[in-house]
Amino acid sequence: MTELLQTAFSKAALLSTEEQNLLALRLLAELDAENQFDLAIEGSADKLAGLAAEAREEYRRGETRELDPDL
């Protein structure tokens, strides 16, 4: 455990039981969301590669147009 995390936990230990539980729930939710994001990105690599290949092929066939940022 890092020194910074140890400091945070030491300060959290001074909170009331209710505040500690609330903080723990928030931390667990954040960790779960981070894990879910990682899983979503990991599972999309093949799909993104396929979409990129499709876009390159459309470009080679002249089926694309330059993006106009003012539209």
Predicted model as a PDB file, atoms N, CA, C, CB and O in Angstrom, pLDDT in the B-factor column:
MODEL        1                                                                  
ATOM      1  N   MET A   1       0.857  -1.168   0.000  1.00 93.00           N  
ATOM      2  CA  MET A   1       0.000   0.000   0.000  1.00 93.00           C  
ATOM      3  C   MET A   1       0.903   1.231   0.000  1.00 93.00           C  
ATOM      4  CB  MET A   1      -0.975  -0.002   1.230  1.00 93.00           C  
ATOM      5  O   MET A   1       1.927   1.271   0.683  1.00 93.00           O  
ATOM      6  N   THR A   2       0.505   2.227  -0.776  1.00 97.00           N  
ATOM      7  CA  THR A   2       1.318   3.436  -0.847  1.00 97.00           C  
ATOM      8  C   THR A   2       1.169   4.272   0.418  1.00 97.00           C  
ATOM      9  CB  THR A   2       0.933   4.263  -2.073  1.00 97.00           C  
ATOM     10  O   THR A   2       0.216   4.116   1.182  1.00 97.00           O  
ATOM     11  N   GLU A   3       2.131   5.156   0.618  1.00 98.00           N  
ATOM     12  CA  GLU A   3       2.092   6.036   1.778  1.00 98.00           C  
ATOM     13  C   GLU A   3       0.874   6.966   1.717  1.00 98.00           C  
ATOM     14  CB  GLU A   3       3.389   6.857   1.866  1.00 98.00           C  
ATOM     15  O   GLU A   3       0.238   7.239   2.736  1.00 98.00           O  
ATOM     16  N   LEU A   4       0.563   7.442   0.523  1.00 97.00           N  
ATOM     17  CA  LEU A   4      -0.585   8.327   0.371  1.00 97.00           C  
ATOM     18  C   LEU A   4      -1.886   7.622   0.732  1.00 97.00           C  
ATOM     19  CB  LEU A   4      -0.657   8.855  -1.054  1.00 97.00           C  
ATOM     20  O   LEU A   4      -2.734   8.193   1.417  1.00 97.00           O  
ATOM     21  N   LEU A   5      -2.048   6.383   0.274  1.00 96.00           N  
ATOM     22  CA  LEU A   5      -3.258   5.633   0.597  1.00 96.00           C  
ATOM     23  C   LEU A   5      -3.323   5.331   2.097  1.00 96.00           C  
ATOM     24  CB  LEU A   5      -3.310   4.325  -0.214  1.00 96.00           C  
ATOM     25  O   LEU A   5      -4.402   5.373   2.689  1.00 96.00           O  
ATOM     26  N   GLN A   6      -2.185   5.031   2.710  1.00 97.00           N  
ATOM     27  CA  GLN A   6      -2.152   4.809   4.151  1.00 97.00           C  
ATOM     28  C   GLN A   6      -2.578   6.068   4.908  1.00 97.00           C  
ATOM     29  CB  GLN A   6      -0.747   4.374   4.591  1.00 97.00           C  
ATOM     30  O   GLN A   6      -3.305   5.990   5.898  1.00 97.00           O  
ATOM     31  N   THR A   7      -2.119   7.227   4.433  1.00 98.00           N  
ATOM     32  CA  THR A   7      -2.513   8.496   5.050  1.00 98.00           C  
ATOM     33  C   THR A   7      -4.016   8.707   4.926  1.00 98.00           C  
ATOM     34  CB  THR A   7      -1.756   9.672   4.403  1.00 98.00           C  
ATOM     35  O   THR A   7      -4.671   9.118   5.884  1.00 98.00           O  
ATOM     36  N   ALA A   8      -4.556   8.428   3.759  1.00 97.00           N  
ATOM     37  CA  ALA A   8      -5.997   8.581   3.548  1.00 97.00           C  
ATOM     38  C   ALA A   8      -6.782   7.659   4.470  1.00 97.00           C  
ATOM     39  CB  ALA A   8      -6.360   8.295   2.086  1.00 97.00           C  
ATOM     40  O   ALA A   8      -7.777   8.077   5.062  1.00 97.00           O  
ATOM     41  N   PHE A   9      -6.348   6.418   4.595  1.00 97.00           N  
ATOM     42  CA  PHE A   9      -7.040   5.483   5.476  1.00 97.00           C  
ATOM     43  C   PHE A   9      -6.915   5.887   6.948  1.00 97.00           C  
ATOM     44  CB  PHE A   9      -6.490   4.075   5.276  1.00 97.00           C  
ATOM     45  O   PHE A   9      -7.848   5.701   7.729  1.00 97.00           O  
ATOM     46  N   SER A  10      -5.773   6.434   7.315  1.00 97.00           N  
ATOM     47  CA  SER A  10      -5.596   6.898   8.700  1.00 97.00           C  
ATOM     48  C   SER A  10      -6.563   8.040   9.006  1.00 97.00           C  
ATOM     49  CB  SER A  10      -4.135   7.356   8.942  1.00 97.00           C  
ATOM     50  O   SER A  10      -7.156   8.086  10.084  1.00 97.00           O  
ATOM     51  N   LYS A  11      -6.718   8.952   8.063  1.00 98.00           N  
ATOM     52  CA  LYS A  11      -7.658  10.052   8.260  1.00 98.00           C  
ATOM     53  C   LYS A  11      -9.098   9.544   8.251  1.00 98.00           C  
ATOM     54  CB  LYS A  11      -7.466  11.123   7.175  1.00 98.00           C  
ATOM     55  O   LYS A  11      -9.937  10.021   9.015  1.00 98.00           O  
ATOM     56  N   ALA A  12      -9.375   8.587   7.395  1.00 97.00           N  
ATOM     57  CA  ALA A  12     -10.721   8.028   7.327  1.00 97.00           C  
ATOM     58  C   ALA A  12     -11.079   7.315   8.628  1.00 97.00           C  
ATOM     59  CB  ALA A  12     -10.841   7.061   6.143  1.00 97.00           C  
ATOM     60  O   ALA A  12     -12.245   7.287   9.022  1.00 97.00           O  
ATOM     61  N   ALA A  13     -10.090   6.745   9.287  1.00 97.00           N  
ATOM     62  CA  ALA A  13     -10.334   6.033  10.543  1.00 97.00           C  
ATOM     63  C   ALA A  13     -10.823   6.977  11.647  1.00 97.00           C  
ATOM     64  CB  ALA A  13      -9.058   5.321  10.997  1.00 97.00           C  
ATOM     65  O   ALA A  13     -11.398   6.529  12.640  1.00 97.00           O  
ATOM     66  N   LEU A  14     -10.597   8.266  11.474  1.00 98.00           N  
ATOM     67  CA  LEU A  14     -11.047   9.245  12.462  1.00 98.00           C  
ATOM     68  C   LEU A  14     -12.509   9.642  12.272  1.00 98.00           C  
ATOM     69  CB  LEU A  14     -10.175  10.478  12.394  1.00 98.00           C  
ATOM     70  O   LEU A  14     -13.098  10.295  13.134  1.00 98.00           O  
ATOM     71  N   LEU A  15     -13.083   9.250  11.156  1.00 98.00           N  
ATOM     72  CA  LEU A  15     -14.477   9.578  10.867  1.00 98.00           C  
ATOM     73  C   LEU A  15     -15.411   8.699  11.681  1.00 98.00           C  
ATOM     74  CB  LEU A  15     -14.772   9.422   9.370  1.00 98.00           C  
ATOM     75  O   LEU A  15     -15.003   7.669  12.217  1.00 98.00           O  
ATOM     76  N   SER A  16     -16.661   9.113  11.766  1.00 98.00           N  
ATOM     77  CA  SER A  16     -17.666   8.288  12.444  1.00 98.00           C  
ATOM     78  C   SER A  16     -17.874   6.997  11.651  1.00 98.00           C  
ATOM     79  CB  SER A  16     -19.015   9.064  12.603  1.00 98.00           C  
ATOM     80  O   SER A  16     -17.496   6.906  10.483  1.00 98.00           O  
ATOM     81  N   THR A  17     -18.471   6.020  12.289  1.00 98.00           N  
ATOM     82  CA  THR A  17     -18.744   4.750  11.617  1.00 98.00           C  
ATOM     83  C   THR A  17     -19.594   4.969  10.377  1.00 98.00           C  
ATOM     84  CB  THR A  17     -19.443   3.775  12.569  1.00 98.00           C  
ATOM     85  O   THR A  17     -19.338   4.374   9.330  1.00 98.00           O  
ATOM     86  N   GLU A  18     -20.595   5.812  10.492  1.00 98.00           N  
ATOM     87  CA  GLU A  18     -21.473   6.091   9.348  1.00 98.00           C  
ATOM     88  C   GLU A  18     -20.692   6.721   8.191  1.00 98.00           C  
ATOM     89  CB  GLU A  18     -22.626   7.020   9.773  1.00 98.00           C  
ATOM     90  O   GLU A  18     -20.877   6.343   7.034  1.00 98.00           O  
ATOM     91  N   GLU A  19     -19.821   7.681   8.506  1.00 98.00           N  
ATOM     92  CA  GLU A  19     -19.027   8.329   7.461  1.00 98.00           C  
ATOM     93  C   GLU A  19     -18.014   7.357   6.853  1.00 98.00           C  
ATOM     94  CB  GLU A  19     -18.301   9.558   8.029  1.00 98.00           C  
ATOM     95  O   GLU A  19     -17.753   7.401   5.651  1.00 98.00           O  
ATOM     96  N   GLN A  20     -17.452   6.491   7.676  1.00 98.00           N  
ATOM     97  CA  GLN A  20     -16.518   5.491   7.161  1.00 98.00           C  
ATOM     98  C   GLN A  20     -17.218   4.548   6.189  1.00 98.00           C  
ATOM     99  CB  GLN A  20     -15.894   4.694   8.315  1.00 98.00           C  
ATOM    100  O   GLN A  20     -16.680   4.223   5.130  1.00 98.00           O  
ATOM    101  N   ASN A  21     -18.416   4.114   6.556  1.00 98.00           N  
ATOM    102  CA  ASN A  21     -19.171   3.218   5.680  1.00 98.00           C  
ATOM    103  C   ASN A  21     -19.534   3.905   4.371  1.00 98.00           C  
ATOM    104  CB  ASN A  21     -20.437   2.727   6.382  1.00 98.00           C  
ATOM    105  O   ASN A  21     -19.464   3.293   3.305  1.00 98.00           O  
ATOM    106  N   LEU A  22     -19.917   5.162   4.448  1.00 98.00           N  
ATOM    107  CA  LEU A  22     -20.241   5.903   3.235  1.00 98.00           C  
ATOM    108  C   LEU A  22     -19.014   6.043   2.343  1.00 98.00           C  
ATOM    109  CB  LEU A  22     -20.803   7.285   3.585  1.00 98.00           C  
ATOM    110  O   LEU A  22     -19.098   5.846   1.131  1.00 98.00           O  
ATOM    111  N   LEU A  23     -17.887   6.379   2.934  1.00 97.00           N  
ATOM    112  CA  LEU A  23     -16.641   6.497   2.177  1.00 97.00           C  
ATOM    113  C   LEU A  23     -16.259   5.152   1.556  1.00 97.00           C  
ATOM    114  CB  LEU A  23     -15.504   7.010   3.086  1.00 97.00           C  
ATOM    115  O   LEU A  23     -15.829   5.096   0.404  1.00 97.00           O  
ATOM    116  N   ALA A  24     -16.416   4.082   2.314  1.00 97.00           N  
ATOM    117  CA  ALA A  24     -16.095   2.744   1.801  1.00 97.00           C  
ATOM    118  C   ALA A  24     -16.984   2.389   0.619  1.00 97.00           C  
ATOM    119  CB  ALA A  24     -16.248   1.689   2.907  1.00 97.00           C  
ATOM    120  O   ALA A  24     -16.507   1.834  -0.371  1.00 97.00           O  
ATOM    121  N   LEU A  25     -18.263   2.701   0.711  1.00 98.00           N  
ATOM    122  CA  LEU A  25     -19.183   2.426  -0.401  1.00 98.00           C  
ATOM    123  C   LEU A  25     -18.791   3.210  -1.644  1.00 98.00           C  
ATOM    124  CB  LEU A  25     -20.625   2.768  -0.003  1.00 98.00           C  
ATOM    125  O   LEU A  25     -18.830   2.687  -2.758  1.00 98.00           O  
ATOM    126  N   ARG A  26     -18.412   4.472  -1.445  1.00 98.00           N  
ATOM    127  CA  ARG A  26     -17.999   5.301  -2.583  1.00 98.00           C  
ATOM    128  C   ARG A  26     -16.722   4.759  -3.221  1.00 98.00           C  
ATOM    129  CB  ARG A  26     -17.786   6.757  -2.139  1.00 98.00           C  
ATOM    130  O   ARG A  26     -16.612   4.706  -4.446  1.00 98.00           O  
ATOM    131  N   LEU A  27     -15.763   4.357  -2.396  1.00 97.00           N  
ATOM    132  CA  LEU A  27     -14.509   3.803  -2.902  1.00 97.00           C  
ATOM    133  C   LEU A  27     -14.755   2.493  -3.650  1.00 97.00           C  
ATOM    134  CB  LEU A  27     -13.518   3.577  -1.749  1.00 97.00           C  
ATOM    135  O   LEU A  27     -14.208   2.284  -4.732  1.00 97.00           O  
ATOM    136  N   LEU A  28     -15.563   1.628  -3.086  1.00 97.00           N  
ATOM    137  CA  LEU A  28     -15.872   0.355  -3.748  1.00 97.00           C  
ATOM    138  C   LEU A  28     -16.592   0.575  -5.076  1.00 97.00           C  
ATOM    139  CB  LEU A  28     -16.728  -0.525  -2.832  1.00 97.00           C  
ATOM    140  O   LEU A  28     -16.326  -0.125  -6.052  1.00 97.00           O  
ATOM    141  N   ALA A  29     -17.501   1.544  -5.112  1.00 98.00           N  
ATOM    142  CA  ALA A  29     -18.214   1.849  -6.354  1.00 98.00           C  
ATOM    143  C   ALA A  29     -17.248   2.377  -7.400  1.00 98.00           C  
ATOM    144  CB  ALA A  29     -19.337   2.869  -6.102  1.00 98.00           C  
ATOM    145  O   ALA A  29     -17.353   2.031  -8.577  1.00 98.00           O  
ATOM    146  N   GLU A  30     -16.313   3.208  -6.983  1.00 97.00           N  
ATOM    147  CA  GLU A  30     -15.316   3.751  -7.918  1.00 97.00           C  
ATOM    148  C   GLU A  30     -14.422   2.645  -8.472  1.00 97.00           C  
ATOM    149  CB  GLU A  30     -14.455   4.823  -7.224  1.00 97.00           C  
ATOM    150  O   GLU A  30     -14.137   2.609  -9.669  1.00 97.00           O  
ATOM    151  N   LEU A  31     -13.986   1.752  -7.602  1.00 97.00           N  
ATOM    152  CA  LEU A  31     -13.146   0.639  -8.046  1.00 97.00           C  
ATOM    153  C   LEU A  31     -13.906  -0.277  -8.999  1.00 97.00           C  
ATOM    154  CB  LEU A  31     -12.640  -0.161  -6.843  1.00 97.00           C  
ATOM    155  O   LEU A  31     -13.345  -0.750  -9.987  1.00 97.00           O  
ATOM    156  N   ASP A  32     -15.179  -0.527  -8.705  1.00 96.00           N  
ATOM    157  CA  ASP A  32     -15.996  -1.361  -9.578  1.00 96.00           C  
ATOM    158  C   ASP A  32     -16.195  -0.698 -10.934  1.00 96.00           C  
ATOM    159  CB  ASP A  32     -17.350  -1.649  -8.929  1.00 96.00           C  
ATOM    160  O   ASP A  32     -16.113  -1.361 -11.968  1.00 96.00           O  
ATOM    161  N   ALA A  33     -16.457   0.609 -10.934  1.00 97.00           N  
ATOM    162  CA  ALA A  33     -16.641   1.334 -12.199  1.00 97.00           C  
ATOM    163  C   ALA A  33     -15.358   1.299 -13.030  1.00 97.00           C  
ATOM    164  CB  ALA A  33     -17.062   2.799 -11.930  1.00 97.00           C  
ATOM    165  O   ALA A  33     -15.408   1.150 -14.251  1.00 97.00           O  
ATOM    166  N   GLU A  34     -14.228   1.436 -12.374  1.00 95.00           N  
ATOM    167  CA  GLU A  34     -12.940   1.387 -13.073  1.00 95.00           C  
ATOM    168  C   GLU A  34     -12.729   0.009 -13.690  1.00 95.00           C  
ATOM    169  CB  GLU A  34     -11.780   1.726 -12.108  1.00 95.00           C  
ATOM    170  O   GLU A  34     -12.251  -0.102 -14.819  1.00 95.00           O  
ATOM    171  N   ASN A  35     -13.083  -1.033 -12.957  1.00 94.00           N  
ATOM    172  CA  ASN A  35     -12.957  -2.396 -13.463  1.00 94.00           C  
ATOM    173  C   ASN A  35     -13.893  -2.629 -14.652  1.00 94.00           C  
ATOM    174  CB  ASN A  35     -13.255  -3.408 -12.347  1.00 94.00           C  
ATOM    175  O   ASN A  35     -13.498  -3.235 -15.648  1.00 94.00           O  
ATOM    176  N   GLN A  36     -15.126  -2.149 -14.543  1.00 93.00           N  
ATOM    177  CA  GLN A  36     -16.087  -2.304 -15.636  1.00 93.00           C  
ATOM    178  C   GLN A  36     -15.611  -1.578 -16.892  1.00 93.00           C  
ATOM    179  CB  GLN A  36     -17.465  -1.779 -15.216  1.00 93.00           C  
ATOM    180  O   GLN A  36     -15.764  -2.088 -18.002  1.00 93.00           O  
ATOM    181  N   PHE A  37     -15.037  -0.393 -16.717  1.00 91.00           N  
ATOM    182  CA  PHE A  37     -14.502   0.362 -17.853  1.00 91.00           C  
ATOM    183  C   PHE A  37     -13.366  -0.414 -18.515  1.00 91.00           C  
ATOM    184  CB  PHE A  37     -14.006   1.756 -17.397  1.00 91.00           C  
ATOM    185  O   PHE A  37     -13.317  -0.534 -19.739  1.00 91.00           O  
ATOM    186  N   ASP A  38     -12.459  -0.937 -17.700  1.00 90.00           N  
ATOM    187  CA  ASP A  38     -11.343  -1.716 -18.241  1.00 90.00           C  
ATOM    188  C   ASP A  38     -11.839  -2.924 -19.029  1.00 90.00           C  
ATOM    189  CB  ASP A  38     -10.419  -2.174 -17.112  1.00 90.00           C  
ATOM    190  O   ASP A  38     -11.311  -3.230 -20.098  1.00 90.00           O  
ATOM    191  N   LEU A  39     -12.847  -3.606 -18.505  1.00 88.00           N  
ATOM    192  CA  LEU A  39     -13.400  -4.769 -19.199  1.00 88.00           C  
ATOM    193  C   LEU A  39     -14.065  -4.365 -20.516  1.00 88.00           C  
ATOM    194  CB  LEU A  39     -14.410  -5.493 -18.300  1.00 88.00           C  
ATOM    195  O   LEU A  39     -13.946  -5.077 -21.513  1.00 88.00           O  
ATOM    196  N   ALA A  40     -14.756  -3.241 -20.523  1.00 84.00           N  
ATOM    197  CA  ALA A  40     -15.417  -2.775 -21.735  1.00 84.00           C  
ATOM    198  C   ALA A  40     -14.393  -2.425 -22.811  1.00 84.00           C  
ATOM    199  CB  ALA A  40     -16.300  -1.562 -21.427  1.00 84.00           C  
ATOM    200  O   ALA A  40     -14.580  -2.764 -23.980  1.00 84.00           O  
ATOM    201  N   ILE A  41     -13.327  -1.758 -22.426  1.00 85.00           N  
ATOM    202  CA  ILE A  41     -12.282  -1.390 -23.382  1.00 85.00           C  
ATOM    203  C   ILE A  41     -11.576  -2.641 -23.894  1.00 85.00           C  
ATOM    204  CB  ILE A  41     -11.264  -0.424 -22.734  1.00 85.00           C  
ATOM    205  O   ILE A  41     -11.314  -2.774 -25.090  1.00 85.00           O  
ATOM    206  N   GLU A  42     -11.274  -3.548 -22.981  1.00 84.00           N  
ATOM    207  CA  GLU A  42     -10.588  -4.778 -23.355  1.00 84.00           C  
ATOM    208  C   GLU A  42     -11.405  -5.576 -24.362  1.00 84.00           C  
ATOM    209  CB  GLU A  42     -10.304  -5.626 -22.119  1.00 84.00           C  
ATOM    210  O   GLU A  42     -10.848  -6.144 -25.302  1.00 84.00           O  
ATOM    211  N   GLY A  43     -12.699  -5.622 -24.177  1.00 78.00           N  
ATOM    212  CA  GLY A  43     -13.566  -6.397 -25.055  1.00 78.00           C  
ATOM    213  C   GLY A  43     -13.873  -5.727 -26.373  1.00 78.00           C  
ATOM    214  O   GLY A  43     -14.456  -6.351 -27.260  1.00 78.00           O  
ATOM    215  N   SER A  44     -13.496  -4.470 -26.523  1.00 87.00           N  
ATOM    216  CA  SER A  44     -13.844  -3.759 -27.747  1.00 87.00           C  
ATOM    217  C   SER A  44     -12.694  -3.643 -28.734  1.00 87.00           C  
ATOM    218  CB  SER A  44     -14.337  -2.398 -27.409  1.00 87.00           C  
ATOM    219  O   SER A  44     -12.887  -3.107 -29.825  1.00 87.00           O  
ATOM    220  N   ALA A  45     -11.521  -4.120 -28.394  1.00 84.00           N  
ATOM    221  CA  ALA A  45     -10.356  -3.960 -29.260  1.00 84.00           C  
ATOM    222  C   ALA A  45     -10.579  -4.559 -30.645  1.00 84.00           C  
ATOM    223  CB  ALA A  45      -9.141  -4.598 -28.617  1.00 84.00           C  
ATOM    224  O   ALA A  45     -10.277  -3.911 -31.648  1.00 84.00           O  
ATOM    225  N   ASP A  46     -11.098  -5.776 -30.720  1.00 87.00           N  
ATOM    226  CA  ASP A  46     -11.325  -6.416 -32.019  1.00 87.00           C  
ATOM    227  C   ASP A  46     -12.375  -5.665 -32.825  1.00 87.00           C  
ATOM    228  CB  ASP A  46     -11.756  -7.872 -31.830  1.00 87.00           C  
ATOM    229  O   ASP A  46     -12.230  -5.495 -34.036  1.00 87.00           O  
ATOM    230  N   LYS A  47     -13.422  -5.220 -32.160  1.00 88.00           N  
ATOM    231  CA  LYS A  47     -14.475  -4.468 -32.855  1.00 88.00           C  
ATOM    232  C   LYS A  47     -13.930  -3.154 -33.401  1.00 88.00           C  
ATOM    233  CB  LYS A  47     -15.661  -4.196 -31.910  1.00 88.00           C  
ATOM    234  O   LYS A  47     -14.219  -2.784 -34.539  1.00 88.00           O  
ATOM    235  N   LEU A  48     -13.143  -2.449 -32.590  1.00 89.00           N  
ATOM    236  CA  LEU A  48     -12.562  -1.185 -33.045  1.00 89.00           C  
ATOM    237  C   LEU A  48     -11.597  -1.402 -34.207  1.00 89.00           C  
ATOM    238  CB  LEU A  48     -11.842  -0.487 -31.892  1.00 89.00           C  
ATOM    239  O   LEU A  48     -11.556  -0.601 -35.141  1.00 89.00           O  
ATOM    240  N   ALA A  49     -10.833  -2.469 -34.149  1.00 91.00           N  
ATOM    241  CA  ALA A  49      -9.910  -2.773 -35.244  1.00 91.00           C  
ATOM    242  C   ALA A  49     -10.687  -3.051 -36.528  1.00 91.00           C  
ATOM    243  CB  ALA A  49      -9.016  -3.983 -34.884  1.00 91.00           C  
ATOM    244  O   ALA A  49     -10.275  -2.635 -37.611  1.00 91.00           O  
ATOM    245  N   GLY A  50     -11.799  -3.749 -36.405  1.00 93.00           N  
ATOM    246  CA  GLY A  50     -12.638  -4.020 -37.570  1.00 93.00           C  
ATOM    247  C   GLY A  50     -13.237  -2.752 -38.148  1.00 93.00           C  
ATOM    248  O   GLY A  50     -13.264  -2.577 -39.366  1.00 93.00           O  
ATOM    249  N   LEU A  51     -13.716  -1.872 -37.290  1.00 94.00           N  
ATOM    250  CA  LEU A  51     -14.272  -0.606 -37.763  1.00 94.00           C  
ATOM    251  C   LEU A  51     -13.204   0.256 -38.438  1.00 94.00           C  
ATOM    252  CB  LEU A  51     -14.905   0.160 -36.599  1.00 94.00           C  
ATOM    253  O   LEU A  51     -13.480   0.913 -39.441  1.00 94.00           O  
ATOM    254  N   ALA A  52     -11.995   0.254 -37.895  1.00 95.00           N  
ATOM    255  CA  ALA A  52     -10.907   1.013 -38.500  1.00 95.00           C  
ATOM    256  C   ALA A  52     -10.561   0.461 -39.878  1.00 95.00           C  
ATOM    257  CB  ALA A  52      -9.672   0.990 -37.596  1.00 95.00           C  
ATOM    258  O   ALA A  52     -10.351   1.228 -40.817  1.00 95.00           O  
ATOM    259  N   ALA A  53     -10.500  -0.845 -40.004  1.00 96.00           N  
ATOM    260  CA  ALA A  53     -10.213  -1.460 -41.301  1.00 96.00           C  
ATOM    261  C   ALA A  53     -11.298  -1.123 -42.311  1.00 96.00           C  
ATOM    262  CB  ALA A  53     -10.079  -2.982 -41.159  1.00 96.00           C  
ATOM    263  O   ALA A  53     -11.006  -0.845 -43.474  1.00 96.00           O  
ATOM    264  N   GLU A  54     -12.540  -1.147 -41.872  1.00 96.00           N  
ATOM    265  CA  GLU A  54     -13.662  -0.805 -42.743  1.00 96.00           C  
ATOM    266  C   GLU A  54     -13.571   0.657 -43.196  1.00 96.00           C  
ATOM    267  CB  GLU A  54     -15.000  -1.059 -42.019  1.00 96.00           C  
ATOM    268  O   GLU A  54     -13.822   0.966 -44.361  1.00 96.00           O  
ATOM    269  N   ALA A  55     -13.217   1.543 -42.283  1.00 96.00           N  
ATOM    270  CA  ALA A  55     -13.081   2.958 -42.625  1.00 96.00           C  
ATOM    271  C   ALA A  55     -11.943   3.178 -43.617  1.00 96.00           C  
ATOM    272  CB  ALA A  55     -12.845   3.791 -41.362  1.00 96.00           C  
ATOM    273  O   ALA A  55     -12.081   3.977 -44.543  1.00 96.00           O  
ATOM    274  N   ARG A  56     -10.824   2.484 -43.439  1.00 97.00           N  
ATOM    275  CA  ARG A  56      -9.698   2.615 -44.379  1.00 97.00           C  
ATOM    276  C   ARG A  56     -10.098   2.131 -45.764  1.00 97.00           C  
ATOM    277  CB  ARG A  56      -8.470   1.822 -43.877  1.00 97.00           C  
ATOM    278  O   ARG A  56      -9.724   2.736 -46.768  1.00 97.00           O  
ATOM    279  N   GLU A  57     -10.850   1.051 -45.821  1.00 97.00           N  
ATOM    280  CA  GLU A  57     -11.298   0.512 -47.114  1.00 97.00           C  
ATOM    281  C   GLU A  57     -12.266   1.488 -47.794  1.00 97.00           C  
ATOM    282  CB  GLU A  57     -11.978  -0.873 -46.922  1.00 97.00           C  
ATOM    283  O   GLU A  57     -12.184   1.689 -49.006  1.00 97.00           O  
ATOM    284  N   GLU A  58     -13.165   2.084 -47.044  1.00 96.00           N  
ATOM    285  CA  GLU A  58     -14.079   3.083 -47.609  1.00 96.00           C  
ATOM    286  C   GLU A  58     -13.291   4.272 -48.146  1.00 96.00           C  
ATOM    287  CB  GLU A  58     -15.102   3.554 -46.548  1.00 96.00           C  
ATOM    288  O   GLU A  58     -13.635   4.824 -49.191  1.00 96.00           O  
ATOM    289  N   TYR A  59     -12.246   4.664 -47.442  1.00 95.00           N  
ATOM    290  CA  TYR A  59     -11.404   5.774 -47.894  1.00 95.00           C  
ATOM    291  C   TYR A  59     -10.705   5.404 -49.204  1.00 95.00           C  
ATOM    292  CB  TYR A  59     -10.359   6.146 -46.808  1.00 95.00           C  
ATOM    293  O   TYR A  59     -10.666   6.212 -50.132  1.00 95.00           O  
ATOM    294  N   ARG A  60     -10.155   4.195 -49.286  1.00 96.00           N  
ATOM    295  CA  ARG A  60      -9.473   3.748 -50.518  1.00 96.00           C  
ATOM    296  C   ARG A  60     -10.419   3.716 -51.708  1.00 96.00           C  
ATOM    297  CB  ARG A  60      -8.861   2.359 -50.314  1.00 96.00           C  
ATOM    298  O   ARG A  60     -10.011   3.978 -52.840  1.00 96.00           O  
ATOM    299  N   ARG A  61     -11.694   3.392 -51.450  1.00 97.00           N  
ATOM    300  CA  ARG A  61     -12.678   3.340 -52.532  1.00 97.00           C  
ATOM    301  C   ARG A  61     -13.245   4.722 -52.865  1.00 97.00           C  
ATOM    302  CB  ARG A  61     -13.811   2.397 -52.157  1.00 97.00           C  
ATOM    303  O   ARG A  61     -14.071   4.850 -53.768  1.00 97.00           O  
ATOM    304  N   GLY A  62     -12.812   5.744 -52.148  1.00 95.00           N  
ATOM    305  CA  GLY A  62     -13.295   7.093 -52.401  1.00 95.00           C  
ATOM    306  C   GLY A  62     -14.694   7.351 -51.874  1.00 95.00           C  
ATOM    307  O   GLY A  62     -15.388   8.237 -52.372  1.00 95.00           O  
ATOM    308  N   GLU A  63     -15.111   6.603 -50.891  1.00 95.00           N  
ATOM    309  CA  GLU A  63     -16.466   6.722 -50.357  1.00 95.00           C  
ATOM    310  C   GLU A  63     -16.542   7.619 -49.126  1.00 95.00           C  
ATOM    311  CB  GLU A  63     -16.999   5.356 -50.017  1.00 95.00           C  
ATOM    312  O   GLU A  63     -17.568   7.649 -48.446  1.00 95.00           O  
ATOM    313  N   THR A  64     -15.474   8.346 -48.835  1.00 94.00           N  
ATOM    314  CA  THR A  64     -15.481   9.241 -47.688  1.00 94.00           C  
ATOM    315  C   THR A  64     -15.347  10.672 -48.180  1.00 94.00           C  
ATOM    316  CB  THR A  64     -14.345   8.888 -46.696  1.00 94.00           C  
ATOM    317  O   THR A  64     -14.989  10.930 -49.329  1.00 94.00           O  
ATOM    318  N   ARG A  65     -15.647  11.589 -47.275  1.00 91.00           N  
ATOM    319  CA  ARG A  65     -15.454  13.008 -47.613  1.00 91.00           C  
ATOM    320  C   ARG A  65     -14.781  13.680 -46.416  1.00 91.00           C  
ATOM    321  CB  ARG A  65     -16.830  13.718 -47.969  1.00 91.00           C  
ATOM    322  O   ARG A  65     -14.859  13.202 -45.285  1.00 91.00           O  
ATOM    323  N   GLU A  66     -14.124  14.790 -46.698  1.00 90.00           N  
ATOM    324  CA  GLU A  66     -13.425  15.505 -45.649  1.00 90.00           C  
ATOM    325  C   GLU A  66     -14.431  16.060 -44.637  1.00 90.00           C  
ATOM    326  CB  GLU A  66     -12.566  16.638 -46.246  1.00 90.00           C  
ATOM    327  O   GLU A  66     -15.502  16.544 -45.004  1.00 90.00           O  
ATOM    328  N   LEU A  67     -14.066  15.979 -43.377  1.00 89.00           N  
ATOM    329  CA  LEU A  67     -14.924  16.465 -42.309  1.00 89.00           C  
ATOM    330  C   LEU A  67     -14.911  17.987 -42.296  1.00 89.00           C  
ATOM    331  CB  LEU A  67     -14.474  15.903 -40.945  1.00 89.00           C  
ATOM    332  O   LEU A  67     -13.843  18.598 -42.312  1.00 89.00           O  
ATOM    333  N   ASP A  68     -16.078  18.597 -42.267  1.00 88.00           N  
ATOM    334  CA  ASP A  68     -16.207  20.046 -42.161  1.00 88.00           C  
ATOM    335  C   ASP A  68     -16.592  20.363 -40.722  1.00 88.00           C  
ATOM    336  CB  ASP A  68     -17.268  20.613 -43.179  1.00 88.00           C  
ATOM    337  O   ASP A  68     -17.731  20.121 -40.322  1.00 88.00           O  
ATOM    338  N   PRO A  69     -15.657  20.905 -39.934  1.00 89.00           N  
ATOM    339  CA  PRO A  69     -15.942  21.149 -38.514  1.00 89.00           C  
ATOM    340  C   PRO A  69     -17.004  22.224 -38.291  1.00 89.00           C  
ATOM    341  CB  PRO A  69     -14.672  21.547 -37.800  1.00 89.00           C  
ATOM    342  O   PRO A  69     -17.515  22.355 -37.179  1.00 89.00           O  
ATOM    343  N   ASP A  70     -17.343  22.988 -39.312  1.00 88.00           N  
ATOM    344  CA  ASP A  70     -18.355  24.038 -39.173  1.00 88.00           C  
ATOM    345  C   ASP A  70     -19.777  23.517 -39.348  1.00 88.00           C  
ATOM    346  CB  ASP A  70     -18.095  25.134 -40.177  1.00 88.00           C  
ATOM    347  O   ASP A  70     -20.731  24.268 -39.142  1.00 88.00           O  
ATOM    348  N   LEU A  71     -19.939  22.277 -39.716  1.00 80.00           N  
ATOM    349  CA  LEU A  71     -21.292  21.717 -39.893  1.00 80.00           C  
ATOM    350  C   LEU A  71     -21.826  21.148 -38.612  1.00 80.00           C  
ATOM    351  CB  LEU A  71     -21.294  20.641 -40.960  1.00 80.00           C  
ATOM    352  O   LEU A  71     -22.947  20.638 -38.583  1.00 80.00           O  
TER     353      LEU A  71                                                      
ENDMDL                                                                          
END                                                                             
